[in-house]
Amino acid sequence: MRKHFMICVDNRGYESSLEIRKLYEMLTDRAAEKHHQIRVIDESGSTVEINLWKLPKPTEDKPHGYKYSLVYIVENERIIGYDNAESKGDHAHIRGTVKPYKFIDIWKLIQDFYKDIEKFKRGEL
């Protein structure tokens, strides 16, 4: 099987998660590829997966018009996750605890997700 890689060109704010000019292996995920999404292995061998969908129109449980799932997996265990699946609204999973999440916009969501990964890697979570 052919392997695919991505290269980091900017890691500002995510220095402990991403290294500039480093290649990251992309994992094969046919379902994700259909939606132009990817799964990546970070420098520690952990998996970062980000799935975002713009809905045709906002819904009652997704008034911002997005469906999303962001997950950080270490040794086959979800350490950090942000999602709004199953009509539960926007929420975060942090080391087994679920808490509400205040969705502002997609960029803030991704930023909050990577900030939590940074905190985990520094031993703060």
N, C-alpha and C positions, 0 to 999 in steps of 0.2 A: 504494500500500500504506500502511496506517495504521501509524504508529510508536507504540511504547509506551515509557514511562519509569518509573523508580523514583526516589524521593528519599531521600537519606541523612539520617537523624534522629539518629544516634549514631556517632561515628567514634573513640571512645576506643581507643587502642592502634594505630590505623590511620590516623593523621593524614596521612601522605604518600600514602595510597592512596584515601582517601575524604574528601570535603569536606562538612561539614554544610550542609544545605539545597540542595545541588547536585542537579540532575536527571541521571540516568544513563540512557542509551538501552539498552533491552532488545533483544536480537537475536531474530529469529524463528527458532525451532527446534521444528518440529512434534513430533519424536521426544521432545525434552525436555519439552515441554508435556504430553504424555500422562502423564508421571511427576511433574508439578507442579514441574519444574525450570526454571531460567532461565539465560540467558547475558547478561552485562552488559558494556558498554564503559566502562572507567574514565576518569578525567580526562585521561589521556595518550593515549587512543585505543586502548589495549590491551584485550584480551578476558580477562575472568575468568569461568570456567565451573566450577560446583560441581554434581556429581551424586552423590547419596547414596541408597542403597537399603537398607532393613531387610529382611534375608532371612527367610523363614518359619522357618528354624532355622539354627543355626551349622553350618558345614561344616568339613572337615579343613583347607582352606586359608584359611578365613575364620572362625576360632573365636570371634571377637567378634560374628559375626552380621550384618556389614555388608559391602556392596560399595560402593566409592567411586571417584571419579575427580575430582580437582581440578586445574585447569590454568590457567596464566597465559601468554598468548600475546602476544608483542610483534612487530609487523611480520611476521606469519605464521610465527613461530618459537616453539616451546614453550621457554620459559625456565625455568619451574618447573612441576612436576607431582607429584602424590601419587596413587597408585592401588594396587589389589591385584588387577589383572586377570590373566587367563591363568595361574592357578595359580602366580604368581611370589611370592605373599605380599605383605605390606605393604612398600612401597618408595617412594622419592622420586627424582624426576628433577630435578637442579639443573644447568642449563646444560650439558646433554649427558652428565652423569655420573649413573649410577644407584647409589643406596645404600640399604641396608635402613632401614626406618622402624619404630620401636617404637610401635605403636598403643596408646593409652591409652583414649581415648573420642572420640566425634565432635567435641565442643567443642574438645578439645586438638588434634585433626587440623586443624580450621579455623583455630585460633589459630596453629599452626605454619606453615600455608600462608600466611596473611597476614603473619606475621613475615618469612618469606622474601621475599615481595613487597616489604615495607618495606626489607629489606636490599638487594635489587636496585635499588630506586629511589634509595637512598643511595649506590650504587656499591660496596657491600660484598660482593656476590656476583660 
